[in-house]
Amino acid sequence: MNIKNWIFAILLVFVPISIAGNFLHWDVTIIFLSACLAVATRSRSEIVPLAAYMGKATEEIAVVVGPNLGGLLNATFGNATELILAYAALEEGLIEVVKATITGSIIGNLLLVTGVSMFFGGLRYKEQKFQPVTARLNSSSMNLAVAAILLPTTVQYTSAAIQEMAIQRLSVAVAAVLIGVYGLSLLFSMKTHTYLYEVGDATLAQESGAAVSVKKPNLWLWVGILLLVTIGGAVATRSLREIESELLVNTLEEATSELGLTTLFTGVILLSIIGNAAEHATAVRVALKDKMDLAVSVTVGSSLQIALFVAPVLVIAGYFLGQPMALDFAPFELVAVAVAVWLTNSISNDGRSNWLEGILLVATYAVITLAFFFHPAPG
């Protein structure tokens, strides 16, 4: 077991600590912090000994099917924790926390995870390249996501007489459109226009000029391994993950109050960092191997999945759970998302990255974090 897995193995200790603290009625702050560390451990992978296999399987599959699908696979597994956390908070009626978590996940993936990946990758390689066509398509999709939360928010703040039910129905309709667009984007990238996503690999092979034939991994072998790891991890940790998520949500409001933090800061910054642990690990790992196509697919793909699929699913789920969640975000959250999307699009559109651009993204995330820290609690 390498050093990285030893660290996560140590973090596993916080699982029984958080559960014991809940039964023994320890201080709520201790329970909250230990639950945060426990959930962060779960989000790295389902079980620590299986972590290496999941990351390796995703990477090997990406060699055969391309970085786009490989990034989608990793983003899907990584967002599982965020969806569970958000759903648990939604059931408890913590609508604003759910919205803040969605905002934070998008900002964290676009700025923090992408920035850290570009920085560490840029330290090892002077300049890294990825597919500009993919970057432009991702930019357009993220612009749609911003518009989807901008318009309901604008309707809410410019129409004083509008009823809450009307905003909810508008949000459900917009959510259905976003889910449809997400499905069509998958069809576009994996069926009708796959050649656009193969350009980067073909160009790389031509530029290398290598006459050596590289043997591709056995696709079905690694798909089988990924499937077994996922099923095994899900069976082994489902109850623990649900327990930890419930502990985290139940202690969130009281603990953040004792720590002097607002629920807005907790949702946007703390919970998003916990949920993005999987993306952090994988994106940095592949960036260090000069696989920036895959790193960008993981980070930006995760943000797209949250904006175009996870958030709409939560809106529709809330409608049927009797916990209506509209897409009318706070103006400050909307500005933060718009800034993150604009800067990421600006940096990634040329299909090249270096360590300084990574620093710019991380610095922007730091500024946004400070702004949310000093932002007063809503109401």
N, C-alpha and C positions, 0 to 999 in steps of 0.2 A: 504493500500500500504506500503510495507516494505522500509527500508532505501535505498536499492539498486535501487528500482524502482523510489524512489524520486530523486535520483541522475540523472537518465536518463530522468526523467520528466523535471528537471532543464535544462539539456543539450538541450532539445527540443527548448528552447528559441533561440538557435543559428540558427535554421532553418529560421525564419523570419528575424533575424539580417543579415544573409549572403545574403538573397534575397534583402533586403532593401539596403544593402551596395552596391550591384551590380547596382541597379537602380539609387542610389544617387551618384555613382562614388566615393565611399570612397577609402581610400588607399588600394592597391591591397593586401598588407600583411594581413590587417584586414579581408578582404573578404576571403582570403585563409584559415586563421586560423579558422574563424567561420564556413566555409564550412567543414573543417576537423572535427570539433566537431559535426557538424550536421550529416555528413555521418557516424561518429562513433556511433551516437545515432541510426541511421537507421540500422546499422549492428548488434546492440544488438538484435533487433527484429523488426518486421514491425511497430508495434505501442506499446508504453510502457505499457498500460494496458493489452495488449495481451502477453507481454513478459513472465510472469509467466506461462500462459497456454501453450505456446510453449515449454518452458523448461520442465514443468511438463509432458506434453504429450510425449515428446521424452523419458524422463526417464521411464515413465510407459510402453511405448511400448517396451523399451529395456528389461524390466523385463520378458516379454512374448517371444519376438523373439530373445533375446540375445543381448549382448553388441555390436556385430559386426554390425548388421543392425541398431541398435539404434545410434551408432556412425556415420554410413553412412548417416542417415537421418539428424543428426545435422550438419555434415560436409557440406552436400549439401545446407542446408539453410544458413549456415554461409558463404559459398563461393559465394553466389549470389551477394553480394555487391562487392566482388573482381572482379568477372566476368564483372559486369556492369562498374566499374571504368576502368578496363583494356580495355574493348570494346570502351568506350568513348575516352580514350587516343589513341587507335588504329585508330579510325576515324579521329582524329586530326593529325595523322602522328607522334605521340610521341612514336616511336617504342622502343627506348632505355628505356623510362620510363616503358613501358609495360613489357619489359624483366626484368628490375630491380624489378618491383612489383612481378613478378613470383618468382624470386630469393628470395626476401624478405619474401614472403608468406611461401615458403618451409622452409627457415631458421627459421622464427619466430615461426611457428607451432612446428617444431622439437625441437628447443632449448628453446625458451622463454615460450611458452604455456605449453609444456610438463614439463619443468623445474619448472615453478611456481606451476603446479598441483602436482608434486612429492614433492615439498618443503612443501606446506601447508598440503597436505595429510600426509606427514611424520611427521609433527609436532603433528598431532592428533593421528596417529597410528605409532608404532615403525617401522614396516615394512609392506609394502603393496604388494600384489601378483596380477599378471595378467598372461594370458595364454602365455607361452613361444613359443608354436607352432605358434600362431598368430604373435608374435614378430619376429620370424625367417622368416616367409613368407613376412611380411612387410619389413624386412631388404632386402630380395632378390628383392622385387619390387622396393624399393628405389635405390638399386644398378643399376637396369635396367634404372631408370630415369636418374641417373648420367651418365651412358654410352650413353644414347640417346642424351644428350647435349654435352658430351665430344667428341664424334666422329665427328659430323658436325663442331664443333669448331676446332678440330684438322685438319680436311680437309681444313678449311678456312685458318688456320695459317701455314700450311705446303705446300700448293699449291698456289703459287703466281699467276699462270696463270689461275686458275679456274675462271669461270665467275660467276657473282652474281646470274644469273638465275639458274645455276646448283645447287648452294647451296640452293636456294629457293625450287627447285624441290626435292632435297634430304630431306629437312626439312619437306615438305608436305608428302613425302613417310614415313618418320620416324614417323610423327604425326599420320598417319593412322595406323601404327603398334602399337603405344602406346594406341590409342583408342581401338583397337582390344584386346590388352592385358588387359586393364582395364575392358572391358566387360567380358572377360573370367575369370578374377579374381572375379568378382561379381558372375558369374555362379558357380565358385569353392566354394566360401564361403557360398552361399545361397541355392545351389541346390545339387551338387554332394558330397561335403565334409562338410556338416553342422555339423557333429558330432565332427569335430576338434574344432569347435568354441563353443561347448557345454561342453567341458571337464572342463573348469574353473568353470562353475556353478555347475556341478555335483560334482566335488571335494569339492567345498565350502560347499555344502549341506552335504556331507559325513563327513567332518571334524567337522562341527558344532555339529553333533550328536543330533540335536534337533528333538524331537518327535512331535513338534507342526506343524501342516499342515498350510503352508502359502498360503493364498488365492491370486491367481494371478489376476491382473487387467483385466478388460474387454477390450480385444484388440481392437475390432471394435469401441467401444465407444471412446477410445483415438485416434484411427486413424481418426475417424470422427471429433473429436475436433481439431486435428492437421491440417486436411484438411481445416476446416472452418477458423481456425486462419490464415493459410497461404493465402487462397483466400481473406479473409477480409483484411489482412494486405497488400497484393499485390494491391488490388483495391484501398485501401485508400491512399497508399503511392507511387504508381508507378510514378506519375508525380513529386512528391516532390523529390524522390530519383534521378530521372533523372536530375532534375534541380540542385540539390546539387552536383551530380557527374560532371555535365557540368561546374558548377562554379569552382569546385576544379581543374579540368583539365585545364580550360581556364586561371586560375590565377597561375598555378603551376610554370611555368618557371620564370615569373617576380618576384613572391613572394619569391621563393627560392634564386633568385639572390640578392634581397634586404636583405634577412636574412643571406646571406653569406653561403648558403648551395648549394651543387651540386645536380643536378637532380638524380645522381646515389644514393646518400645518401637518398634523399627524397623518391625515389621509393623503395629502398631496406628496409629502416627502417620506415619512417613515414607512408607511404601509407599501408605498410604491417601490422603495428600495428593497423591502423584504420580498415582494413579489417578483422583482426583476433579477433576483440572485442567479437564476438559471441562465438568463440571457447574458449577464455579466461574465460568468464563467466560460460559456461557449464562445461568445463573440471575441473575447480577449485571446482565448486559446487559438482560434483559427486565424485571427489577425497576426499573431506571432508567427504563424506558418505561411504568411503572405497570401492568405486566402480571403482577401478583402471582399470579394463578391459574396462569399458565404456569411461573413461578419455583418455586412450591410443588410443582407436578406434576413438575418436573425433579428437585428435591432429594428430596422424600419419595418420589416414584415410583422414584427410583434406589435408595433404601434398601429399599423394598419388593421391588424386583426382585432385589436382592442376597440379602435374607433369605428370600424365598419361591421364588426360582428359581436364582440363581447358586450359593448355598451348597448347596442340595439336589443340584444337578447335580454339584458337586465331590464330594459324599459318595458319590453313585452311581458317578462316574468313578473315584474312589479304590478303591472296592470291586472294580471290574473290572481296575484297573491293578495290583492287589496292593499298594496303598498305602492301607490302610483308614483313613479319616478319620471318626471318630464326631462326633456333635453334643454331646459332653461337654466344654464349654468350661470354662476356669478360672473359679473363683468371682469373681475380681476383674474379669475381662472381662465376665462376666454382669451384675455390678452396674453397670458402666459403661454397658452397652447399656440396661439397665433405666432408669437415670437419664436417659439421652439420650431414650429413648422417652417417659418420663413428662413431662419438661420440655417437649419439643416438642408433645406432645398438649395440655398445659396452656395453652401460648401460642397454639396454632393453632385451638383448638376454637371460638373466637368468630368466626372468619373475618375478623379484622382484625389489622393489624400496624403497628408503628412502629419508629423507630430504637432506642429503649430496649430493646424486646423483642429486637431483633437483638443488642444489646450483652450482654444476659443469656445468650443462647445461646452467643455467642463466649466469654464469660467462663467459662461452664461447661466449654466445650471446653478452655480454657486450664488450668483446675483439673485436669481429667481428664488432660491432657497431662503436667502436673507430677507427678501421681500415678503415671503409667506410667513417667516418667523415673526416679523414686526407687524404683520397685518392683524388688526384687531379681530376678535371673534365676531362672527356674524350676529347681528341683533344686539 
